[in-house]
Amino acid sequence: MITSKPKVSVVMPVFNREKFVADAVKSILNQSFTDFEFIIIDDCSADETFKILNSINDQRIKLLKLNENRGNYYARNIGMELAKGKYICVMDSDDIALPNRIHIQYDFMEKNRQIGICGSYVKVIGSDEIITAPTDYDEIKVWSLSNIMFRHPTVFIRADFLNKYNLRYNDSFRYAADYDFLVKAANFFPVTNIDKVLLEYRKHPDQISSAKRKEQTEIAYLVMLSQLEYFKLEATEQEKSIHLALMNRYPVNSDFEFNKLKSWANFLLRKNTVTNHYQPVHLAWFFKSLLKNIFRTYELKLLKNKHL
């Protein structure tokens, strides 16, 4: 059943997904929770995707086809602008939502009014692999400095928070706007992940994370550097390089290089005592973990060279 003002708006962009889109749509239409609208934005597909979508008869579907390919996040922004629901449920056109996904996330958000976004665990299609995600808000906020802490197609958003904080995807970040969006969100309001598998996640060569790895990495670096503003810091080019080396656990070749990373981490810890933006214990543990990983790799390299 759909009401004039649905409780949930499912937003799904799609581009050339004729192999998978019917199953993705079916998984939403068969949800145990029924009071939703399903906004599908076809980003000018060149295959049979739109024809498949247009053949599905369900009053909850609102199908729009763009006249040119503008990218996944441009399409998501359009869907969010059209959404009427209290919550926005993110969906990808090649994944499978479990039947109770919307019900569980809706109930969780209703009981936790301070939370602006919740994600969940996922199971990889065709395997037994379960991909987990942190649930502690302070941990998510800190670890977002180096990586995205959500499986984006599991994200469930409180719509009025989007407007309150003017949150949208930066569609110029064509291949990693989800990272930027979720970092900004986590720095405005509490976010979390539900410790349950609510979606089956498909890995394949055509998905953005596989097909556009280089471009995605470059944008991710920009997002990592943008977070230095939360330390009230305008970094030099050299400091930016050191920061990216630390965030990405780049291998070092000398004690001198390692000590530069360690000094930078200590500098950021001191800056945080002024801004108090990050929970100090979580931030200290985060840096310790990064440095420990880098040093272990360095030690193994030294040991290997010693035995050559």
Secondary structure in CASP SS format (residue, H / E / C, confidence):
PFRMAT SS
TARGET T0000
AUTHOR 0000-0000-0000
METHOD secondary structure of the structure
MODEL  1
M C 1.00
I C 1.00
T C 1.00
S C 1.00
K C 1.00
P C 1.00
K C 1.00
V E 1.00
S E 1.00
V E 1.00
V E 1.00
M E 1.00
P E 1.00
V E 1.00
F C 1.00
N C 1.00
R C 1.00
E C 1.00
K C 1.00
F C 1.00
V H 1.00
A H 1.00
D H 1.00
A H 1.00
V H 1.00
K H 1.00
S H 1.00
I H 1.00
L H 1.00
N C 1.00
Q C 1.00
S C 1.00
F C 1.00
T C 1.00
D C 1.00
F E 1.00
E E 1.00
F E 1.00
I E 1.00
I E 1.00
I E 1.00
D E 1.00
D C 1.00
C C 1.00
S C 1.00
A C 1.00
D C 1.00
E C 1.00
T H 1.00
F H 1.00
K H 1.00
I H 1.00
L H 1.00
N H 1.00
S C 1.00
I C 1.00
N C 1.00
D C 1.00
Q C 1.00
R C 1.00
I E 1.00
K E 1.00
L E 1.00
L E 1.00
K E 1.00
L C 1.00
N C 1.00
E C 1.00
N C 1.00
R C 1.00
G C 1.00
N H 1.00
Y H 1.00
Y H 1.00
A H 1.00
R H 1.00
N H 1.00
I H 1.00
G H 1.00
M H 1.00
E H 1.00
L H 1.00
A C 1.00
K C 1.00
G C 1.00
K C 1.00
Y E 1.00
I E 1.00
C E 1.00
V E 1.00
M C 1.00
D C 1.00
S C 1.00
D C 1.00
D C 1.00
I E 1.00
A E 1.00
L C 1.00
P C 1.00
N C 1.00
R H 1.00
I H 1.00
H H 1.00
I H 1.00
Q H 1.00
Y H 1.00
D H 1.00
F H 1.00
M H 1.00
E H 1.00
K H 1.00
N C 1.00
R C 1.00
Q C 1.00
I C 1.00
G C 1.00
I E 1.00
C E 1.00
G E 1.00
S E 1.00
Y E 1.00
V E 1.00
K E 1.00
V E 1.00
I C 1.00
G C 1.00
S C 1.00
D C 1.00
E C 1.00
I E 1.00
I E 1.00
T C 1.00
A C 1.00
P C 1.00
T C 1.00
D C 1.00
Y H 1.00
D H 1.00
E H 1.00
I H 1.00
K H 1.00
V H 1.00
W H 1.00
S C 1.00
L C 1.00
S C 1.00
N C 1.00
I C 1.00
M C 1.00
F C 1.00
R C 1.00
H H 1.00
P H 1.00
T H 1.00
V C 1.00
F E 1.00
I E 1.00
R E 1.00
A H 1.00
D H 1.00
F H 1.00
L H 1.00
N H 1.00
K H 1.00
Y C 1.00
N C 1.00
L C 1.00
R C 1.00
Y C 1.00
N C 1.00
D C 1.00
S C 1.00
F C 1.00
R C 1.00
Y C 1.00
A C 1.00
A H 1.00
D H 1.00
Y H 1.00
D H 1.00
F H 1.00
L H 1.00
V H 1.00
K H 1.00
A H 1.00
A H 1.00
N C 1.00
F C 1.00
F C 1.00
P C 1.00
V E 1.00
T E 1.00
N E 1.00
I E 1.00
D E 1.00
K E 1.00
V E 1.00
L E 1.00
L E 1.00
E E 1.00
Y E 1.00
R C 1.00
K C 1.00
H C 1.00
P C 1.00
D C 1.00
Q C 1.00
I H 1.00
S H 1.00
S H 1.00
A H 1.00
K C 1.00
R H 1.00
K H 1.00
E H 1.00
Q H 1.00
T H 1.00
E H 1.00
I H 1.00
A H 1.00
Y H 1.00
L H 1.00
V H 1.00
M H 1.00
L H 1.00
S H 1.00
Q H 1.00
L H 1.00
E H 1.00
Y H 1.00
F H 1.00
K C 1.00
L C 1.00
E C 1.00
A C 1.00
T C 1.00
E H 1.00
Q H 1.00
E H 1.00
K H 1.00
S H 1.00
I H 1.00
H H 1.00
L H 1.00
A H 1.00
L H 1.00
M H 1.00
N C 1.00
R C 1.00
Y C 1.00
P C 1.00
V C 1.00
N C 1.00
S C 1.00
D H 1.00
F H 1.00
E H 1.00
F H 1.00
N H 1.00
K H 1.00
L H 1.00
K H 1.00
S H 1.00
W H 1.00
A H 1.00
N H 1.00
F H 1.00
L H 1.00
L H 1.00
R H 1.00
K H 1.00
N H 1.00
T H 1.00
V H 1.00
T H 1.00
N C 1.00
H C 1.00
Y C 1.00
Q C 1.00
P H 1.00
V H 1.00
H H 1.00
L H 1.00
A H 1.00
W H 1.00
F H 1.00
F H 1.00
K H 1.00
S H 1.00
L H 1.00
L H 1.00
K H 1.00
N H 1.00
I H 1.00
F H 1.00
R H 1.00
T H 1.00
Y H 1.00
E H 1.00
L H 1.00
K H 1.00
L H 1.00
L H 1.00
K H 1.00
N H 1.00
K H 1.00
H C 1.00
L C 1.00
END
